Amino acid sequence: MERDPAELIEAYFSGELDAAGASALRAWLREDPSRFERLASESRLEAALNKVYQARRLQGVFDSVDVLDELLRDAEAHPTEPVDITDALERDRRERAQKRTQAPHDISRRTDFVIPKWVVYGGVAALFIAAVIFWPGSQPPATPPVVDNNANTHQPAPPLNSARQVATLTAQHDARWGTPSFSVGDGLRAGQRLTLDAGLAEITTERGTVVVLQGPCTLRLTEADDTLYLQRGRLAADVPPSAVGFTVETPTARVVDYGTQFGVEVDNTGATETAVFEGEVELGELSSDADRPARSIRLTAGWSSSVNKEDGLRREPVALTGQDHARFVRSIEQVQDPGLAYQNAVLKSKPLVYWRFDGETDHVTNEAGQARWAGKPIGRVAKGEGLFGSAVELSSQAETIGVVGTDSPIHLGQTDAYTLEAWCLAKSHHWGRVVGLAPFNPERTKKITYLAIVELLNKEGGITLPFLQDHPSQARFLHRNPPEADTSKGANLFSGKEYPVNQWVHIVAVKDHGVMRLYIDGQLVGEQEDSQGLDKDLPLEFSIGFSDTAHKAESGITPDYYLRSFHGRIDEVALYNTALPLETIQHHFTLGRTGIKN
């Protein structure tokens, strides 16, 4: 018995079309070539419906009539070219049959990202059948048509190069392509397959998502808006707010973005790993097991998870490590100009003060864009080799040397959080101040009392203060509010392990409201509660390399206690009035290590 075309169309969109149905649908489509055009258009409409639904679901609202009206108006303004899908129908049917095993979307369980069937399958199939019946030129003729044997009555499917452009190749580095090859500036069209044998390539989608591919990598650009199919290899995506819903599909998984930076890696078996650097994604499995509904999980910044064919989705996320950050190249700039990539990453976190020491020795520019809060060297400050350029070289503990911001006071603003960040290379285990935050004292005529200190301690037997003697050769983070000289006041946090000498170390101290954290080389080495807040009206100054210049000696206490001059190099120093999260700290460390290697 001949099957109803509406039933075939609905089965096609729902992924339930069997082989016999696919054959019947192909035969029905071939009866009138215009039906191919309409089915291709409605296929795009289905994909667009899913995209809009995802965005509306984030806002907590969904009105099917409003969405359909919006999409149809957009279709009128941006008509798509007809596509003959005969050859792709059977393959598409198999893909849809595989995907249909996913469970319906349930907000409480977050198990899927598919628009409800009554909207897509009923709505799209109805729209399609109505278009076939009422579309001009698609009605069955009242009398047999007159055939012109000299006319081309059936237009062939347009070649691939006439498909719509969905992305542009915007950069590449040491890229070696398979077939075909690509150049920067090339438009990339739906259906194209990109085979990157080696190197890096950056593509930017029409909606502004920037994707960095790492060779070897095989990627296909799909017909669906902002959806890529990663067959194998590694990519990192930076998704702007305008492109929320950007999707990466793999042989085993689907990753849907909710405004973020994330990485996806697919091995030769199709196993997929997803790492989230900023924001949030939804990772779902594409299950081929009809007895097991497909599952999904939300991943936020600093976490990863994976999907493989045997076990499906790993339900328990895994915290990212510095190595995870290093695996994914998030910008080609990171390789071509690591110093600029590091600078941009720091500036993205909006520091109040950022000193790089690449300028003149008598003045340190604040790279954060502030006209104020530049640095002024004190004593004999030299330049040495830094991470990416120059570093400040503090070569003597016998004198007071360092850099201090003296031109105007710093105010942290209405916050109970701050971060101190620096790279340092100590020449030996000694008691040396890396960075400090103290009340504004431009004349330097009185003893300095610190709100915050990050310093390196001396080796065992060389520490003056008794409460520090249990932490030889460790890093120390002190927060003391209000700032005062009483060493019994304030909260101390220690690294718990000896800091290395004669190598660059990334050190970050974070005061996050009621918690203090200390990070060494991208790893959390200390954490403790601290109820001390911040005086939001306190004018502050930022300094590196020393403790005090006004009081060099006092009866019974060595000058080392006051000077605490750093012996070595300091570079890439920053002060933030926010608490940097772990994933940002790890990213800065990864970029900084690139500078060390170079």
Beta strands, then each sheet from edge to edge (+ up, - down):
strand 1: 165-177
strand 2: 187-189
strand 3: 193-205
strand 4: 210-221
strand 5: 227-238
strand 6: 247-249
strand 7: 253-257
strand 8: 261-266
strand 9: 272-278
strand 10: 280-285
strand 11: 296-300
strand 12: 303-308
strand 13: 312-313
strand 14: 318-319
strand 15: 353-355
strand 16: 376-378
strand 17: 382-385
strand 18: 390-394
strand 19: 402-404
strand 20: 417-426
strand 21: 432-439
strand 22: 452-456
strand 23: 475-479
strand 24: 491-494
strand 25: 505-512
strand 26: 515-520
strand 27: 523-529
strand 28: 540-544
strand 29: 568-576
sheet 1: 2+ 1- 3+ 4- 5+ 6+ 7- 10+ 11-
sheet 2: 2+ 1- 3+ 4- 5+ 8- 9+ 12- 13+
sheet 3: 2+ 1- 3+ 4- 5+ 8- 9+ 12- 14+
sheet 4: 15+ 29- 18+ 17-
sheet 5: 15+ 29- 20+ 25- 26+ 27-
sheet 6: 16+ 19- 28+ 21- 22+ 23- 24+
end
